[in-house]
Amino acid sequence: MFIAVVDAGALAYYSERRTIDIIGLNDVHIAHSPAKSDAAYVLAQRPKVIQLHIEFSRSTGVVPPTRPDNNWDIFSQAIFPKRL
């Protein structure tokens, strides 16, 4: 079972699970991609759990980032609901 994580350090170590590092610090494929992000690659691994950092507002819902963001690349894929 894979888990896809943003916080790959201690989480990857202590979970004792195979992890996919979403921001690519510990993943060769993502580290060498120009955008340092590859949502299709991460989702193709079919992770059981995906840990993201997404900003949320009660009044407006999910708040898109103001700059390119690896979390948003994953979250904006069609498999995620747009309302929480």
MDAnalysis code that builds the backbone (N, CA, C; Angstrom):
import MDAnalysis as mda
import numpy as np

u = mda.Universe.empty(252, n_residues=84, atom_resindex=np.repeat(np.arange(84), 3), trajectory=True)
u.add_TopologyAttr("name", ["N", "CA", "C"] * 84)
u.add_TopologyAttr("resid", np.arange(1, 85))
u.add_TopologyAttr("resname", ["MET", "PHE", "ILE", "ALA", "VAL", "VAL", "ASP", "ALA", "GLY", "ALA", "LEU", "ALA", "TYR", "TYR", "SER", "GLU", "ARG", "ARG", "THR", "ILE", "ASP", "ILE", "ILE", "GLY", "LEU", "ASN", "ASP", "VAL", "HIS", "ILE", "ALA", "HIS", "SER", "PRO", "ALA", "LYS", "SER", "ASP", "ALA", "ALA", "TYR", "VAL", "LEU", "ALA", "GLN", "ARG", "PRO", "LYS", "VAL", "ILE", "GLN", "LEU", "HIS", "ILE", "GLU", "PHE", "SER", "ARG", "SER", "THR", "GLY", "VAL", "VAL", "PRO", "PRO", "THR", "ARG", "PRO", "ASP", "ASN", "ASN", "TRP", "ASP", "ILE", "PHE", "SER", "GLN", "ALA", "ILE", "PHE", "PRO", "LYS", "ARG", "LEU"])
u.atoms.positions = np.array([
    [0.838, -1.177, 0.000],
    [0.000, 0.000, 0.000],
    [0.886, 1.245, 0.000],
    [0.626, 2.135, -0.942],
    [1.335, 3.403, -1.024],
    [0.558, 4.487, -0.290],
    [1.290, 5.448, 0.256],
    [0.688, 6.699, 0.700],
    [1.453, 7.814, 0.003],
    [0.739, 8.835, -0.430],
    [1.361, 9.984, -1.083],
    [1.370, 11.127, -0.074],
    [2.540, 11.708, 0.145],
    [2.678, 12.685, 1.218],
    [3.446, 13.921, 0.774],
    [3.135, 15.030, 1.427],
    [3.906, 16.255, 1.262],
    [5.027, 16.264, 2.297],
    [4.718, 15.835, 3.501],
    [5.688, 15.806, 4.603],
    [6.355, 14.438, 4.656],
    [7.282, 14.199, 3.738],
    [7.830, 12.856, 3.581],
    [8.875, 12.466, 4.623],
    [9.396, 13.378, 5.382],
    [10.450, 13.045, 6.342],
    [10.022, 12.036, 7.388],
    [9.588, 12.514, 8.530],
    [9.213, 11.636, 9.642],
    [7.991, 10.794, 9.310],
    [7.051, 11.354, 8.570],
    [5.842, 10.608, 8.222],
    [6.198, 9.354, 7.428],
    [7.054, 9.488, 6.457],
    [7.465, 8.336, 5.660],
    [8.238, 7.329, 6.519],
    [9.078, 7.820, 7.374],
    [9.895, 6.948, 8.211],
    [9.054, 6.179, 9.237],
    [8.260, 6.895, 9.999],
    [7.523, 6.266, 11.092],
    [6.288, 5.496, 10.645],
    [5.739, 5.802, 9.496],
    [4.554, 5.071, 9.036],
    [4.903, 3.658, 8.583],
    [6.159, 3.444, 8.232],
    [6.627, 2.157, 7.728],
    [5.822, 1.714, 6.510],
    [5.400, 2.685, 5.719],
    [4.656, 2.418, 4.486],
    [5.498, 2.897, 3.303],
    [5.218, 2.340, 2.140],
    [5.854, 2.839, 0.922],
    [5.226, 4.190, 0.619],
    [6.052, 5.193, 0.457],
    [5.540, 6.546, 0.255],
    [5.969, 7.107, -1.094],
    [5.133, 7.992, -1.598],
    [5.439, 8.768, -2.785],
    [5.551, 10.203, -2.294],
    [6.691, 10.813, -2.482],
    [6.905, 12.188, -2.041],
    [6.362, 13.139, -3.107],
    [5.240, 13.779, -2.814],
    [4.551, 14.637, -3.778],
    [5.423, 15.794, -4.254],
    [6.261, 16.334, -3.379],
    [7.096, 17.462, -3.810],
    [8.463, 17.023, -4.317],
    [8.681, 15.729, -4.387],
    [9.805, 15.190, -5.113],
    [11.152, 15.163, -4.436],
    [11.235, 15.543, -3.188],
    [12.548, 15.521, -2.543],
    [13.086, 14.099, -2.415],
    [12.195, 13.122, -2.268],
    [12.611, 11.728, -2.108],
    [12.120, 10.849, -3.249],
    [11.698, 11.426, -4.343],
    [11.189, 10.660, -5.475],
    [11.947, 11.070, -6.731],
    [12.657, 10.145, -7.331],
    [13.522, 10.444, -8.470],
    [12.724, 11.004, -9.648],
    [11.586, 10.407, -9.962],
    [10.794, 10.868, -11.105],
    [10.362, 12.331, -10.934],
    [9.780, 12.657, -9.797],
    [9.294, 14.020, -9.566],
    [10.456, 14.998, -9.422],
    [11.517, 14.581, -8.780],
    [12.674, 15.463, -8.604],
    [13.260, 15.903, -9.938],
    [13.162, 15.062, -10.956],
    [13.719, 15.396, -12.264],
    [12.698, 15.993, -13.226],
    [11.459, 16.138, -12.809],
    [10.471, 16.769, -13.689],
    [10.645, 18.287, -13.599],
    [10.470, 19.007, -14.700],
    [10.687, 20.458, -14.694],
    [9.822, 21.205, -13.676],
    [8.590, 20.758, -13.481],
    [7.676, 21.461, -12.577],
    [7.828, 21.007, -11.117],
    [8.659, 20.003, -10.877],
    [8.803, 19.410, -9.538],
    [7.447, 18.957, -9.002],
    [6.605, 18.524, -9.935],
    [5.268, 18.058, -9.598],
    [4.788, 17.196, -10.751],
    [4.088, 16.118, -10.458],
    [3.526, 15.280, -11.503],
    [2.318, 14.549, -10.936],
    [1.171, 15.221, -10.987],
    [-0.055, 14.673, -10.416],
    [-0.419, 13.337, -11.055],
    [-0.283, 13.236, -12.374],
    [-0.630, 11.990, -13.064],
    [0.226, 10.830, -12.570],
    [1.509, 11.076, -12.388],
    [2.416, 10.043, -11.886],
    [2.016, 9.608, -10.476],
    [1.768, 10.572, -9.600],
    [1.394, 10.247, -8.212],
    [0.110, 9.434, -8.190],
    [-0.900, 9.885, -8.920],
    [-2.190, 9.196, -8.900],
    [-2.131, 7.837, -9.591],
    [-1.238, 7.682, -10.572],
    [-1.080, 6.389, -11.247],
    [-0.551, 5.313, -10.304],
    [0.112, 5.739, -9.229],
    [0.612, 4.785, -8.236],
    [-0.512, 4.250, -7.347],
    [-1.697, 4.849, -7.471],
    [-2.893, 4.464, -6.727],
    [-2.668, 4.452, -5.209],
    [-2.232, 5.598, -4.673],
    [-2.002, 5.644, -3.225],
    [-3.308, 5.459, -2.458],
    [-3.217, 4.762, -1.357],
    [-4.387, 4.534, -0.502],
    [-4.754, 5.803, 0.262],
    [-3.746, 6.582, 0.640],
    [-3.933, 7.832, 1.375],
    [-3.122, 8.918, 0.682],
    [-3.689, 10.127, 0.576],
    [-2.974, 11.271, 0.025],
    [-3.035, 12.393, 1.050],
    [-1.872, 12.811, 1.533],
    [-1.786, 13.884, 2.525],
    [-1.393, 15.158, 1.798],
    [-2.250, 16.182, 1.883],
    [-2.005, 17.454, 1.205],
    [-2.108, 18.606, 2.188],
    [-1.591, 19.747, 1.813],
    [-1.783, 20.994, 2.546],
    [-2.633, 21.884, 1.651],
    [-3.904, 21.973, 1.961],
    [-4.836, 22.785, 1.176],
    [-5.473, 23.798, 2.111],
    [-5.525, 25.051, 1.672],
    [-6.149, 26.089, 2.483],
    [-7.658, 26.058, 2.263],
    [-8.395, 26.205, 3.346],
    [-9.854, 26.104, 3.289],
    [-10.470, 27.254, 4.065],
    [-11.522, 27.829, 3.508],
    [-12.252, 28.899, 4.173],
    [-13.711, 28.477, 4.297],
    [-14.320, 28.708, 5.457],
    [-15.733, 28.348, 5.643],
    [-16.632, 29.079, 4.653],
    [-16.294, 30.311, 4.325],
    [-17.164, 31.100, 3.450],
    [-16.982, 30.772, 1.973],
    [-15.765, 30.472, 1.549],
    [-15.523, 30.254, 0.117],
    [-15.117, 28.833, -0.238],
    [-14.908, 27.994, 0.743],
    [-14.465, 26.626, 0.466],
    [-12.964, 26.573, 0.252],
    [-12.538, 25.743, -0.674],
    [-11.112, 25.573, -0.949],
    [-10.565, 26.836, -1.592],
    [-9.441, 27.307, -1.081],
    [-8.813, 28.530, -1.580],
    [-7.636, 28.142, -2.481],
    [-7.716, 28.454, -3.782],
    [-6.589, 28.140, -4.673],
    [-5.339, 28.915, -4.256],
    [-4.168, 28.331, -4.436],
    [-2.937, 29.028, -4.064],
    [-2.672, 30.221, -4.976],
    [-1.907, 31.168, -4.480],
    [-1.572, 32.353, -5.267],
    [-0.315, 32.137, -6.106],
    [0.362, 31.022, -5.926],
    [1.540, 30.691, -6.723],
    [1.494, 29.198, -7.048],
    [2.283, 28.719, -8.017],
    [2.257, 27.288, -8.351],
    [2.450, 26.434, -7.094],
    [1.684, 25.384, -7.022],
    [1.665, 24.602, -5.795],
    [1.464, 23.129, -6.128],
    [2.351, 22.271, -5.617],
    [2.274, 20.835, -5.888],
    [1.020, 20.218, -5.291],
    [0.572, 20.709, -4.138],
    [-0.646, 20.205, -3.527],
    [-1.835, 20.453, -4.444],
    [-1.890, 21.652, -5.019],
    [-3.015, 22.023, -5.878],
    [-3.041, 21.162, -7.128],
    [-1.871, 20.814, -7.676],
    [-1.811, 19.948, -8.862],
    [-2.541, 18.633, -8.598],
    [-2.337, 18.079, -7.442],
    [-3.001, 16.817, -7.074],
    [-4.483, 17.072, -6.805],
    [-4.777, 18.056, -5.980],
    [-6.152, 18.319, -5.553],
    [-7.064, 18.689, -6.725],
    [-6.531, 19.366, -7.722],
    [-7.359, 19.824, -8.836],
    [-7.712, 18.714, -9.824],
    [-7.203, 17.515, -9.615],
    [-7.563, 16.401, -10.489],
    [-9.031, 16.030, -10.298],
    [-9.635, 15.473, -11.313],
    [-11.072, 15.183, -11.320],
    [-11.508, 14.198, -10.234],
    [-10.605, 13.389, -9.698],
    [-11.025, 12.390, -8.713],
    [-11.394, 12.994, -7.366],
    [-11.000, 14.245, -7.127],
    [-11.301, 14.879, -5.856],
    [-12.607, 15.656, -5.943],
    [-13.419, 15.590, -4.888],
    [-14.641, 16.409, -4.889],
    [-14.264, 17.888, -4.777],
    [-15.043, 18.745, -5.367],
    [-14.741, 20.173, -5.339],
    [-15.349, 20.860, -4.126],
    [-16.216, 20.180, -3.417],
    [-16.798, 20.722, -2.175],
    [-16.447, 19.779, -1.050],
    [-16.090, 20.345, 0.078],
    [-15.761, 19.523, 1.245],
    [-16.838, 19.675, 2.287],
])
